[in-house]
Amino acid sequence: MSYEITTPCGKIKGTEGRVKGVIAYKGIRYATAGRFEYPVQIRHWDGIYDATEYGNCAYQPRSFYNEEDVPEKAFYFNEFRRGETYTYSEDCLFLNVFVPENAKAGDKLPVLLYIHGGAFLGGCGHEKHFDCPQWPLHGVIGVTINYRLGPLGFMALPQLVDSEGRVGNYGLYDQHTAICWVKDNIKAFGGDPDKITIMGQSAGAMSVSQQCLSPLSHGLFRGAVMSSGCGVHKMMNCKARQEAYPFWQEFMKRCGCNTVEELKEASPEQIINTFQKIRKKVKGGGSALFPIIDNGLVVDKGTNIVARGEQMQIPYMCGLTSQDVLPPILYQMAGDWCKKQEMAAYGWFFDRQLPGDDCGAWHSSDLWYWFGTLDHSWRPFTVKDQELSRQMVTYLCNFVKTGNPNDDGLLNWQTYKNSGKFLLLGEKNTHMGNPSRRKLIWTMLTNKAVGE
């Protein structure tokens, strides 16, 4: 069967997805970008674009070593990447589109675009848990993306300020460009460009927050979902560019480069390995990859923007897991964000103790359930897990369709502002309630499986 369609960029050929009833268009180049340059959106290609294989991932530390040989990487490698093969390159601006097999132009299906996490240093849009979400079976088109990471995606130096006065945050601009590409092209896949929701987890959730706080985003999407990194907090505020410069200037010296031109010629391995060596030793390294105020996409600290009520006024879903990273802080952030929204905002708390080990509902564990990809995992998931995932996928797809996660077949999920409660998903039957703050604090001090 032919899975060829015509987009504004040209013809494209997809393939059957891993899930029956889903067609995948993989590795679509949405932009090009030189090193330390902002992305340029793809508008045209010649011939028929072959979208049957995933594209390159962004360079990251694991590009240059075998994860299987590094004990501290074993947990997440085992969980999401064992048995998979990835290619890495600076040419990494690719996205993937998953559609119902009978979708056609004009269907006006809603769209969910997912931004992966990984501390702005690792990850990609086609790890095991992202490979062919169940959403198209619920009438929602899914999109996953790659974007530049680490020093190649977030370096900031005064010599890199462009003609528009912008500097740094290249990875955030990649995400923004991917959203723009989807808005311009998704109609050809059967999608509705006016019904795009964005979603992210961890650094991906922080990215979604930044997109929602940006003046460049207005009109691009109509809803947002954030897991394990929702909202704003003084600990995670964007720095002024001048505060970021000293670390990167020291980085350039340690990299053996006297000029930006030399830095642009340095190998990716040299750049990333240097960053890994100094990020815990040089002042500012711990937050070096956090977005900065670039006077374009990021215009102010998030706390200031929210205080002025200038974030996007759209429906939100946000939450965390019970064995998350810094769970009491993430819980407070999610609740505060929900309370400050003019439109509906729904909070969740995921506490399913995943079968197969004793690490509980660790950071990222909810993604198996939101994507509906449990059968791609090594874990001995049960009927209970399958039913929980079915509920979560249904809530999520309802939200993407209407801005409200509820329907007649599910427990009514109340907004946080009206109820002061989260939807509790996991060990017990799904219900409204709140976790114990004392338990969250204890978890933070005793966690077994922290984030990547």
N, C-alpha and C positions, 0 to 999 in steps of 0.2 A: 504494500500500500504506500502511496506517495504522501508525504507530509510536507508538501511544498506550498508556501504562501508568498504573497507579494506585500512587502512593507514599503513605507516611504523611502527607506534606504536601498531597496532592491529586493530581489527574490531570496528566499531562505528555505533551507531544507532541514527538517527536524527528524526525530526518531521516536520509537516507542519508549515510554518511560519505564522505570523499574516496577511501578505500580500499574496493574492492568487498568485500562481506561484513561490513562494519562499520556499525553504526548509531550516530549521534552525538546526544547530548542536550547542546546548547550553551547557555551563558549562564544556568545555573541559579543563582538567587540563594540563597546558603546562609546569609547573615546580613545584618543592617543595623547601621550604626554612625554616630553623629554624629562630628564632628571632635574628635579627642583623647578619644574615648570607646571603651570596649571593645565588641567585637561581641556582638550578640544573635542567637542561632541562629534561623533560620526554621523554624517548626513547621507552618505552614499557609498555603495560598493559595487563593483563590477561582477557580472556573472551571477551564479547561484551560490549563496553563502552556505557552506557546509557546517551545520550546527548539530552535529551528531556526537561530538566529543567535548568534554569540559576543557576550558582554556587554562592558561597558566595561572598559578597562584603568585601573589606578591612574595618577593624575597623576605625571609624571616630567619631567625636563628636555626630552626630545624632544617633549613635548606642545606646546611653545611656540616651536619653530623647525623648519625643514625640514632633516632629517638629510642630505639629498642635497647640501646646500650647505656642509656642515662637513667639511673634509678628514679630521680625526682620527676622525670617525665612519664614514667611508666603508667600511672593511673589514666591520664587523659589520652595517651597514645593507645592504650588497650581499649579504651572506651570508644573512641571516635575515628581512629586512623589505622589500626592494625589491619594488615592485608590490603591496604589501599596504596596506590601509587600517585604521586603528585609531581608536577613539573613546576619549576620556579623561574621567574623572570621579572625584569623591570617592565616588560611588555605584559601587563597583567590586568588591564582594564576590560574585564569580560563579565557578562552576566548570563543568567540562565532563566528561561521562561518555561513554566509547566502549565499546560492547559488541558481542559477536558478533550477527549478524543474527537468529539463532534463539534467543538467550538469553531465558529467562523466569524469573519468580519461582520460587524453590525449587531452582534449578540449583546454587547454592552455589559459584559461580566465584570464584577468588582475585582480589584487587584490588591494583593498583599505582597509588598516588597520587603525582603528581610536583609538586615545588615548584621553580619556576624561579629562576634566579640573576639577576645584574645589579647586584652591589655594594649590594644593598638600596636601589637608587636607580632602576633601570630594569627593563624586561622585562614579559612577561605570559605567560599560559598558552596562547596560541594563535598564537605566531609560527610561521613556516613549518616549522621542524623539529619542532614539537610537534603540528602539525595532522594529527590522525588517525594515531596510532601503529599499528604492526602487531600489537601485543600481543593484541587480541581474536582474531586468526586463530590464536593459540596457546592460546586458552582462558583468557585473562586480561583482566579488565575494566580499562581505563585511565581515570584521572582526572587532569586538570590544573586548576590553580587560579590565581586572581588574589588578591593581598593588598596592603594599603597599603604604600607605599614612601616613601623620603626623609623629610623633616621631618614630613610628614603621617602617616607610619607609625612613626617612631622618636624623635620629640621627647620630651624629659624635662625638666620644670620642677617645682619644689616646689609651685607653685600648681595643678598638674595631678594631684596624688596623689588617688586616689579613695577612696571610703568603706571599701574593703577594704585600703587601704594600698599599692595598686599604682600604678606610674607607668611610662610609656613602653612600648616593645615592642609597640605596637598591631598591627604586621604579624605578629609571632609569634603573637599571640592570634588573629588572623584565620586563620592556618594551622591552629592547634589547633582552632578552631571548624569549619573545613572538614573536618578529619579526623572530628570528632564528627558532623557532618551526614552524611558518607558512612557512618559506622558505623550511624547510625540509619535510613538510607534505602536503602542499596545492595542490600538483599535484593529490593526491588521490581524492580531492574534485572537480577536473576539472580545477584547477588554474595553472598558470604559475609562477614558483618560480623566474623567471627572470623579471617578470612584476609586482612587488610590489610597491605600492605608500603608504606613511604613511601620516596621517592627524591628526591634533589635534586643540583644541580650548582653549584659555586662558592658564591655566597651562599645558594643553595638547599641545598647540602650543609652549610653552616654552620647553616642553619635546621634541617635534619634532625638534626644533632648536638644542637642545643639541645632539640629535641623529645624526643630519646632521653635527655637528661640531666634532663628535667623530671619532677617527681613527679606532674604532672597527666596524664602520658601513659600511665601503667601501665594495661595492658589495652586500649588503643586500637588498637595495631598489633603485628604479630608479627615483622617484619623491617625492615631499613633498608639503603638503597643510597646511597652518597655518592661523587660524582665531583668531583675538584679542590677539595677542602675538607673532607676527612674528619677527624674526631677533634678533639683539643684541642691547644693550644700556648700557651705563656706569652705570645707576641706577640699572640694573638687572644683572650685571656681577657676575660670580661665585666668591665666596670668597676662599681664601686659607684655608686649613683645620684648621690651627692654629687660624684663626680668628673666626672659628665656635665653637671651643672647649669651650671657657669660658661660653657661654650660656648653653650648654649641661651639663657642670660640675655643674653649679648652678641648673639646672633642676634636676640632679640626687640627689642633696641634698634636694631639695624641695619635691622630690618624696619619701624621707625617706630611700634612699638606699646608703649604704656606699661602695658597690662594684658593679662591672658590673654583677657579679653572682646574686646578690640580684635584680638588675634591670631586669635581664632575668627572674626572678621568679615573678616579680610584675604583677598584673592583668592588662589587657589592659585598663580597666576602670580607674584604678589608674594612669596609664601612660598618657592617653589622657586627663583626667580631670585636672591633674597637669599642663600639657602643656597649656591647655586653660586658666588656672588661671594666669599663669605667662607670657604668650607670649607678652602681651601688657605692662607689667610692668618691665621686666628685659631686659637690653640692649642686642640687637641682636635678640630678640624674633620675631620682625617683619619680618626678613628675614631668620629665623632659618630653614625653610623648602626649601629655595632655594637650588638648586644643588651647591655643592662645588667642588673644584679641588681635585679629588680623585686619580690621577695618574694612571688611568685605562681607564674608559669611558670618564671622563672629565679631559683634560690634561692642560688646560689653560683658561684664560678669553676669552669669546666669541669675544670681540672686538679685541683682539690680533690675534686670529685665522683668523678672517675675514680680518684683515689688511694684513696678510700674504697670503691670498687667499687659505687657507687650508680647507675651508668648502667643503662639497660634491658638485661637479660640476654636478648638475642635474637640470631639470626644476622645477620651483616653482610656486605655486599660494598662494597669501596671501592677507589679508584684515581685515576689521573691520566693526563695526556697528556705526550708527550716534549717538546713545545714549550710547556708550560704556564706559568702565572704562578708564579714562585718554585718551580720544580720540585724542587730538593733539599729544600726545607722541606715541600712537600706529600707528597713520597715518604717522608720521615721520619715525618710525621704519620700517614700511612696504615699504615705498618709498625708503629708504636708502638700505634696503636689496635687493630690485628689481634692483636698479641701479648697485649694486656691483657684480651681477651674470654674469658669462660668458655665460651661457645658458639662454634660454627663461624664463622670470619671469613675471607673470601676477598679477596685483593688482586689488582688488575690494573694493567697498564701498557700504554697505547695509543700506538703509534708509527707508525701509518699516515700516510705523507706524502700528504696529500690531493691528487688531481690538479687541475690548473687554475691553480696558482701555486706559489711556492717557500717558503710559510710553514710547511710541515710539519704536524705534529699539534698545531695551536694550541689554546689554551684554548677549550673548548666544542666542538671538532671531533668528539669522540666521540659527541655527541648525535645526529647524523644516523644513526649506526650503531645506537645503543641503541634509538632510536625506530623504526628501519626506514623512514625517510622520505626516502631518497636520491633518489627520483624527483621530489621537490619542490625540488631544488637545481639551480642553474645549472651545477654542476660536471660535467665529463665522467667520471662514475664508470664503472668497468670491472666486468667479471665478478668480478674479485678483490674489489672493494669490496662488491659484492652478496653474495658468499659470506661475507665477513667480517661484514657486518651480520646475515646469517642466523644465523651462529654466536652473535653477541653477543645478539641478540634471544632465541635459544633458551636460552642460559645464563641470561639475566635472567628469562625467564618460568618456567624450571625453579625458579629460586631463589624466585620469588614463590609458586609452587605448593607447594614442599616445604621451603624453607629450605636447599636444596642445589642448586647450579647444574648438577650433572652429570646426564647420561643416557648410554645406551650408544652414541649416535651422535657423541659429542664427546670430545675429549681430556680426560682426568681432571684437573679443577681441584682442586689440593690446597690445604688451608687454609694460611695463612701460618705459624701457630704450629707446625704439623707439618713444614713444608718449608723455611721461611725464604725462600720464593720467591713471586714474583708470576706471574700468568698474563700472558704477553706476547702482545698482540693487535696485528697490523698488517703490517709489511713482510715478515717471514718467516712461515713456517707457525706457527700458534699453538702455543706451548710454554711450559713453566715456566722461569723464570729471573729475573734481576735486571738492571736497567739500570746503566750506568756512572755512578757518582756524579760523577766528574770531568766527564763529558759534561753531566750535569744542571746543574752549576755554570756551565760554559761557556755553556750555553743561556740560563741566567738573565741572563747578562751581555750576550748578543747577540740576544735575542729580537726578531723582526720584528712579530709580531702579539700584543700583550698583551691582557689582558681588557678588557671594556667598563668 
